[in-house]
Amino acid sequence: MIISSKGGGKDYAPCPEYTGRAVCVDVSPLKEYETQFGVKKKFKLAFEIDLPDDSRDPVQPWVVLTKPMVPSLHEKAALTAFLKDWFGRKLTEKETVTFDMESLIGRPANLIIVHEQSQDGTKTYANIRLITPQKSGEPLEPSGLWVRFQDRPPREDDKAKTVAPATAAPVKLGEVKVHVGKFRGTPLADLTEDAVRGLGEHWLPKAKASSSKTPEDIMLIAALTKRLEEIKASSLPDFDDVPF
């Protein structure tokens, strides 16, 4: 059974072809997908493999994703077949009645990952060709470096996004202006990432600790915190953007 994932519009290098140890590190949140049978809610599983990705800072293991799957344990469902291959057995009657997907995180496996071309030949995808149980040798342990999809801030246009600072009405990020330092009067959304990081390092901790925050301080703290989260998230691939 071939388990593959579809990439998006961003140009990420695919995971190298690989055969060896892996460990599940994530179960993505449900997301709506258009199918021939209408809109279906699906999720993906993420696996770290025993191969470092030197392009990441810090260096961390490569991660490969399954194709989107419906959270169904019907006997003909893709998830049922995938789990059967992974466990090396059929699911028990109890497991088919109720199954905690979170229990898969940390579970080891062996994977065969192959490269395949998109139909137009413009993209290369790293697809899971086969998953089998880990039966011999030391199982691979999660690195702890993977940030779960559910813990990543939403990725939207900066200027369209709203933030809700404490004791203040929601404001648009693009409308918040810096009122301190050399960037005084500049919209936060116009600052470079380095400038935002500088404010986050030098001004934000003192502002948060202050007992005499002004309304402008409160708004900037909320907006700056959100902007820093988004900068961090922008270095992490979205699970629909990566061709693996």
URNOR-V584584 format. One record per residue. RES is the residue in one letter. SS is DSSP state (hx for helix, st for strand, lp for the rest). PHI is phi as a letter, one per 40 degrees, with the letter a starting at -180 (NA if undefined). Layout:
res:ss:phi
RES:SS:PHI
RES:SS:PHI
//
This chain:
res:ss:phi
M:lp:NA
I:lp:c
I:st:b
S:lp:b
S:lp:b
K:lp:c
G:lp:c
G:lp:b
G:lp:c
K:lp:c
D:lp:c
Y:lp:b
A:lp:c
P:lp:c
C:lp:d
P:lp:c
E:lp:c
Y:st:a
T:st:b
G:st:i
R:st:c
A:st:a
V:st:a
C:st:c
V:st:b
D:st:a
V:st:b
S:lp:c
P:lp:c
L:lp:c
K:st:a
E:st:c
Y:st:b
E:st:c
T:st:b
Q:lp:c
F:lp:b
G:st:h
V:st:c
K:st:b
K:st:c
K:st:b
F:st:b
K:lp:b
L:st:b
A:st:b
F:st:b
E:st:c
I:st:b
D:st:c
L:st:a
P:st:c
D:st:c
D:lp:c
S:lp:c
R:lp:c
D:lp:b
P:lp:c
V:lp:c
Q:st:a
P:st:c
W:st:c
V:st:b
V:st:b
L:st:b
T:lp:c
K:lp:c
P:lp:c
M:st:b
V:st:c
P:lp:c
S:lp:b
L:lp:b
H:lp:d
E:lp:c
K:lp:b
A:lp:c
A:hx:c
L:hx:c
T:hx:c
A:hx:c
F:hx:c
L:hx:c
K:hx:c
D:hx:c
W:hx:c
F:hx:c
G:lp:g
R:lp:a
K:lp:c
L:lp:c
T:lp:c
E:hx:d
K:hx:c
E:hx:c
T:hx:c
V:hx:c
T:lp:a
F:lp:a
D:lp:c
M:hx:c
E:hx:c
S:hx:c
L:hx:c
I:lp:c
G:lp:g
R:lp:c
P:st:c
A:st:a
N:st:b
L:st:b
I:st:b
I:st:b
V:st:b
H:st:c
E:st:b
Q:st:c
S:lp:c
Q:lp:d
D:lp:c
G:lp:g
T:lp:c
K:lp:b
T:st:b
Y:st:b
A:st:c
N:st:b
I:st:c
R:st:c
L:st:a
I:st:b
T:st:b
P:lp:c
Q:lp:c
K:lp:b
S:lp:a
G:lp:g
E:lp:c
P:lp:c
L:lp:c
E:lp:c
P:lp:d
S:lp:c
G:lp:g
L:lp:c
W:lp:c
V:lp:c
R:lp:c
F:hx:d
Q:hx:c
D:hx:c
R:lp:c
P:lp:c
P:lp:c
R:lp:b
E:lp:b
D:lp:c
D:hx:d
K:hx:c
A:hx:c
K:lp:c
T:st:b
V:st:b
A:lp:b
P:lp:c
A:lp:c
T:lp:g
A:lp:b
A:lp:c
P:lp:d
V:st:b
K:st:c
L:hx:d
G:hx:c
E:hx:c
V:lp:c
K:st:b
V:lp:c
H:lp:b
V:lp:b
G:hx:g
K:hx:c
F:hx:c
R:lp:d
G:lp:g
T:lp:c
P:st:d
L:hx:d
A:hx:c
D:hx:c
L:lp:c
T:lp:c
E:hx:c
D:hx:c
A:hx:c
V:hx:c
R:hx:c
G:hx:c
L:hx:c
G:hx:c
E:hx:c
H:hx:b
W:lp:b
L:hx:d
P:hx:c
K:hx:c
A:hx:c
K:hx:c
A:hx:c
S:lp:c
S:lp:c
S:lp:b
K:lp:c
T:lp:c
P:hx:d
E:hx:c
D:hx:c
I:hx:c
M:hx:c
L:hx:c
I:hx:d
A:hx:c
A:hx:c
L:hx:c
T:hx:d
K:hx:c
R:hx:c
L:hx:c
E:hx:c
E:hx:c
I:hx:c
K:hx:c
A:hx:c
S:hx:c
S:lp:c
L:lp:b
P:lp:c
D:lp:c
F:lp:c
D:lp:b
D:lp:c
V:lp:b
P:lp:c
F:lp:a
//
